[in-house]
Amino acid sequence: MKKITDERLILKNLKQIRVLFAIQMVGILGILGYDLITRGFSEMTDRPLWFLLVITGIIAAYQSATVSVEQERKIPLLIKDSSSP
């Protein structure tokens, strides 16, 4: 299987993954919400889905932070000093 090198296809693939991730998160939140309503908070947090939700949130936050740090490192290189001629 060849590696995708076309940027348009890579972007389309990432968008599809984002949609699948959103559907998965809605499903997990729906199941946990149902457990919260029917069984209560303590029973909801005992389920493996709760652990999955927490781990997913931590990983998503970490990845978002690393992207922000990478962008902050690039910004000073793009800004030109207006005082220089």
MODELLER restraints for C-alpha pairs under 7 A, 6 or more apart:
rsr = mdl.restraints
at = mdl.atoms
rsr.add(forms.Gaussian(group=physical.xy_distance, feature=features.Distance(at['CA:4:A'], at['CA:10:A']), mean=6.68, stdev=0.5))
rsr.add(forms.Gaussian(group=physical.xy_distance, feature=features.Distance(at['CA:28:A'], at['CA:49:A']), mean=6.78, stdev=0.5))
rsr.add(forms.Gaussian(group=physical.xy_distance, feature=features.Distance(at['CA:32:A'], at['CA:44:A']), mean=6.19, stdev=0.5))
rsr.add(forms.Gaussian(group=physical.xy_distance, feature=features.Distance(at['CA:35:A'], at['CA:44:A']), mean=5.47, stdev=0.5))
rsr.add(forms.Gaussian(group=physical.xy_distance, feature=features.Distance(at['CA:36:A'], at['CA:44:A']), mean=5.57, stdev=0.5))
rsr.add(forms.Gaussian(group=physical.xy_distance, feature=features.Distance(at['CA:44:A'], at['CA:50:A']), mean=6.93, stdev=0.5))
